[in-house]
Amino acid sequence: MAEQCAIVGGGLAGFTAYATLRHGGLAAAEIAVFGTDPDPAADWRRRADAIRQRRMRSESDGHVAATSFPGLAVRSAIRRRDAMPLVESLFDRYHPTVPEFLEHVAEVRERSGWKDSFHHRRIAAIRPVDGGFELDEAGVFAHVLLAPGHPGLAFPEGLEGDERVVHAYEPHDYAPEVEVVGAGMAAATEWLNALAAGAAVVSVRRREPERRPLNLPRELFTRRGLKGFQATSKEQRLGLLRSWSTPSYPSGRDWDEPVERARREGRFRVLPELNGGEQIICATGFKRGFRNDSLLAALVDAHALETADGWIALAPDSTIPGLTDETRTLSIAGVPGQWAFPAADTLAGHKYAARRFLRRIRACRTR
């Protein structure tokens, strides 16, 4: 029988799961992590650099440590000898800086033994066997958590490959006038960055974005709110997930004043369609749906897994029904796990899947 557990994916979702397992008592030798970059923050760092992100959108639980407390607000308060970060955290208004977050990731990486468990390898196939799952030729593992990350950048139809086009999450400078396609967090950040660089900005969008501090309603991060979501029918859940995927960015003077000032100066306007600009920035996020991930698509096809639109229909604990039983676990973390936890692509969502994965391992070991 297989004894070890494996994490497929070496990004922040996989890393958060690893830190959770280590904190839960598993030794580094009991965990195999398969990924393509030993730095779990590598992809996230590149994207944050591209949009010149300065602060995290996530709040008090926005870190990769296994426990919610103490978080980065406590760390900041101690370093600054100032209680304000703790006060902000109580009201869900604390947002650590990007350098603070990355320093925290590096510290957790060093003390957790990550390098001893990480294997530079891309897993192309998963095959269920008695008591576990065979990962290519890497071995058989009783418990496997899939944390594949985002499957690729999304471009509007007809724009990918256009020499005028760059994606917001790719390195870029700004032309004298730019057209920004999109209306979410990345788009709003690009408006401010381009305006600060002296460019004129055309915001290409067909409707006004929603203004909310987080991508999702705050109640979904509570047990009661999540329980209500998980009790919905398939059709209701699909409708909710689709509605929550609409673009949004936070409200506040820091976002609104630069745009309003530029509008008065004639340097910011909104159009419903592209207008032939010399530079087009696609702030359109990532491709969505399991079909864009070859590993997940192969699992669905091989085992006729239940799906809904682009989501795999997961159990409330983020496991895949039909492939998980009393002897083995197959879980999904990160953005493909939104069927179980709508905020699965957040740090809080990573912890949700990781903690339930740990519970499964412990339960199987006590049987």
WOVEN-V78917 format. One record per helix or strand of 2 or more residues. SS is the DSSP state (2 for helix, 1 for strand). FROM is the first residue (numbers start at 1). TO is the last residue. If there is no record, write none. Layout:
SS&FROM&TO ; SS&FROM&TO
This chain:
1&5&8 ; 2&12&23 ; 2&28&30 ; 1&31&35 ; 2&42&50 ; 2&72&80 ; 2&84&90 ; 2&98&112 ; 2&114&117 ; 1&118&120 ; 1&126&129 ; 1&132&135 ; 1&140&141 ; 1&143&146 ; 1&165&167 ; 1&177&181 ; 2&185&196 ; 1&200&204 ; 1&210&211 ; 2&218&221 ; 2&223&230 ; 2&234&244 ; 1&248&249 ; 2&253&264 ; 1&268&271 ; 1&279&282 ; 2&290&292 ; 2&294&303 ; 1&307&308 ; 1&311&312 ; 1&329&332 ; 2&335&337 ; 2&347&366
